[in-house]
Amino acid sequence: MNSAVSSKDVEARIFEILISFGTEPDSAVREATFDQLDIDSLDLVELAQIVDEEYGVELTIDDAQQLQNVGDAIDLIVSRIA
């Protein structure tokens, strides 16, 4: 994975993915929970697959259970890229 990927790059990509799942663009913010965005477990699995393919970062079920909001997911992904 290219370490030149910034936190803002990851954030923008995660928001793009969430919007593709049906999230309203104005609702795609770091503070939003996945429940608030109507992101279900199948969406989370798909998100994890995309993150693994694009960034080489594996997100487990345990990881997902620890996430409080979208920002936590972004921060976790960024921390594992570095």
C-alpha positions as CSV (number, residue, x, y, z in Angstrom):
1,M,0.0,0.0,0.0
2,N,1.2,3.5,-0.8
3,S,2.0,5.3,2.4
4,A,1.4,8.6,0.6
5,V,-2.4,8.0,1.2
6,S,-3.6,10.8,3.5
7,S,-6.3,10.7,6.1
8,K,-8.3,13.1,3.9
9,D,-8.0,10.6,1.0
10,V,-9.3,7.8,3.1
11,E,-12.1,9.9,4.5
12,A,-13.2,11.0,1.1
13,R,-13.2,7.4,-0.2
14,I,-15.1,6.1,2.8
15,F,-17.7,8.8,2.4
16,E,-17.9,8.0,-1.4
17,I,-18.6,4.3,-0.5
18,L,-21.2,5.2,2.1
19,I,-23.0,7.4,-0.4
20,S,-22.9,4.5,-2.9
21,F,-24.7,2.4,-0.2
22,G,-27.5,5.0,-0.1
23,T,-26.3,7.5,2.5
24,E,-27.3,11.0,1.8
25,P,-24.2,13.1,1.0
26,D,-25.0,15.6,3.8
27,S,-25.2,12.8,6.3
28,A,-21.8,11.4,5.5
29,V,-19.8,12.9,8.3
30,R,-17.2,11.5,10.7
31,E,-19.6,11.8,13.7
32,A,-22.4,9.7,12.2
33,T,-22.9,6.2,13.4
34,F,-23.4,3.4,10.9
35,D,-26.9,2.9,12.4
36,Q,-27.8,6.5,11.8
37,L,-26.7,6.0,8.1
38,D,-28.8,2.8,7.8
39,I,-25.6,0.9,7.1
40,D,-26.3,-2.8,7.9
41,S,-24.0,-5.7,8.5
42,L,-23.9,-6.7,4.8
43,D,-22.9,-3.1,3.9
44,L,-20.1,-3.3,6.5
45,V,-18.9,-6.6,5.0
46,E,-18.8,-5.0,1.6
47,L,-17.1,-1.9,3.0
48,A,-14.4,-4.1,4.7
49,Q,-13.8,-5.9,1.3
50,I,-13.3,-2.6,-0.5
51,V,-11.0,-1.4,2.2
52,D,-9.0,-4.6,2.0
53,E,-8.8,-4.4,-1.8
54,E,-7.9,-0.7,-2.0
55,Y,-5.7,-0.2,1.0
56,G,-4.6,-3.7,2.0
57,V,-6.2,-3.2,5.4
58,E,-8.2,-6.1,6.9
59,L,-11.2,-5.1,9.1
60,T,-12.5,-7.9,11.3
61,I,-15.9,-8.3,13.0
62,D,-14.2,-7.5,16.3
63,D,-12.9,-4.2,14.7
64,A,-16.4,-3.4,13.5
65,Q,-17.9,-3.9,16.9
66,Q,-15.4,-1.5,18.4
67,L,-16.3,1.4,16.0
68,Q,-18.5,4.1,17.5
69,N,-18.8,6.1,14.3
70,V,-17.5,6.7,10.8
71,G,-14.6,8.7,12.1
72,D,-13.4,5.8,14.2
73,A,-13.4,3.6,11.0
74,I,-11.4,6.2,9.1
75,D,-8.9,6.5,11.9
76,L,-8.5,2.8,12.2
77,I,-7.9,2.4,8.5
78,V,-5.4,5.2,8.4
79,S,-3.5,3.8,11.4
80,R,-3.2,0.4,9.7
81,I,-2.0,1.9,6.4
82,A,0.9,3.6,8.1
